[in-house]
Amino acid sequence: LAWPMLATTVLITAAALVHGHVRKQQRQGEEQCGIELSPSSSPVRQQDNHIINIDHIEDERIHDVPIRNNDDDLDDTSNRYVATMFWFILSRLFFVPLVGYALAYVTFQKRTFGLSKLARLVILMEFAAPSAQTILTVLYALGLGRVAESLAPYYFIMYLSSIFTMTAFGAFALYVIY
């Protein structure tokens, strides 16, 4: 029963990645065509590093406004994207296992639960596992596809990173328990 659910969740995540890539290409195509709306909702056209406001044409002359260089804005956005992805992955794959292992160690030392070594190992490995992709499925079901598309790359990179972090935390769990 779990395999069909897992396969469905992975397919939806893959669809979010692909659909997000297609949507990004469509937006880039619209931007390259040069027609957009200014903040005052008047149509503007970009031509040779100038914005031409079509609504404000007087005496057959066009008033040009130089385009602001948005390279700094792009750098800030990409830096924020990388920082967000870094903290998203670091918090789930490093901080949660550290806190969980510490709490489990204290609990195991008090022997309040009569758990076998295998059960303890399973509990510790659950702390090291990456986040579930179920949230992407739920977001799509709620009609929040754009949010799911923006989260899908984070989950993809988190799952790739979890190969290393789960190995490290699994080895540490084996050392602690056995």
N, C-alpha and C positions, 0 to 999 in steps of 0.2 A: 504494500500500500504506500510506503514511503517513496519508492522509486518514481512512480508517476508524478507525485507531488514535487519531488526534487527536479525532475526533468522539466515540468511545466514552469517552475520558478526560474530555472536557468534559461529557458527559452524566452520568457518574458524579459528577463534582464538583458539578454542578447538583443531582443527586439528594441528595447529602450536605447541601447547603445547605437544600433543601426539607425533607428528613427531619429535620434538626436543628431547623428552625423548628417543625415539627409536634410533635416530642418536647418542645421547650421549652414549647409551649402546653399539652401534656398535663400536664407537671409543674406549671405554674402553676395549672391546673384542679384538680389534686390538692391543692395547697397552699391554694387558696381554699375547698375543702370542709372544711378545718379538722381533719382527722384525720391524725395522724402518730405516729411512735414517738419516745419520749424516749430519752436515752442509756441509761437502765436498761431499755429494751425494754418499758416498760409503756405501754399506750395512753393518749394524752392528747387532750384536745379544747380548741380555742381558742374563747373566748367573751368578747366585750367586753374586749379587751386583757388577759385573764387566761388562764392555762393551767389547766385543771381535770384533775387526775390521777384517772382513773376508778378505778384499783386501790385507792387509799387513801381510801376513804370510811368514816368512823367516825360512828356515831350519826346517820346520815342527814344529816350535814353534809359539805360539800365544801370542801376546803382549796384556796384560790386562791393562785397564785403570779403576781406581775406579770410581764408579758412584757418582756424586755430589748429596748431599742431597737437594731435592727440596721442603722440607717442608716449608721453609721460603717463597719460591715463591708461594706455594699454599695458605699460609696464606695471602700474599699480594693480590693475586687474589680474594680470598673470601672476604677480607676486602673492596677491590675496588668494588666488586659486590654489597655488602650490602650498601656501601656509595652511589653508583650510584642509587640504587633502592630507598634509603631513600630520596635523593635530588629530584629525578624524581617525586616521589609521593608528597613530601612536597611542591615542587614548584607549582604543579598543584592543589592540594587539599587545600592548606593553603595560599600561597602567592598570587596567582591569585584572589581568592575570597576577600582577604584583600584589595588589590589594587582596584579591581572592586567595592567593597562595598564603599570604600572611594570616588572614582570618582562618583559613582551613588548618594551617599549622597549629595555631593556638587552640582551635577546637579539637583537633586530633590529639594534642598533648594532654588535654583534660580528660580525654577518653569518655566524653559524654555520650557518644554514639558508639554502638558496638559494630563498627563497619569493618569489613575485611579489607585487606590491602588492595585488592582489585577494585573495590567500590571507591576507596580513597583515590586511586589513580584515575578512575573515570571522572570523579568530581573535579580533580585538579585539571584534567584535560578539557573539561567543559569551560573552565575559566579562560583557557587559552584559545578556544575556538573563535573564528571571526563572526561578526554579526550576521544574522539571517537575512536573506534577500526578500523575505516575506513583505517587508515594508514597501518594496517596489511594486509588488502585486497589488497591495492594498491601495497605494497611491493611484495606480492605473484604474482600479475599480471605482475609486472616488472621483475620477475625472481629473486628477492632478498629474497628467502625463508629463508636463514640463518639469515638475519637481522630480519625478522619477527619473527623467532623462538626465537631469543635472546630478543626481546621486549615483546613477549607474556606473560612471567611470570610477568613482571613489570605491565602490564595492568591488569592482573588477581588480583594481590595484590592491585592495585589502586582501582579497583572496590569493593573489599572487604572493604578497608579502607573508601571508599566514603559513606558507610552506616552510619558511625559515623560522618564524617565531614559534609555531607549534612544535617544530622539531626541538628547538632549544628548551622550551618550557616542558615538553614531554620528557626530555632527557633529565632535566632538573627534577621533575616529579618522580621519575624512576629512582633517582639518586636519594631523594628525601624519603620515599616510602620503603624501598627495598634496600 
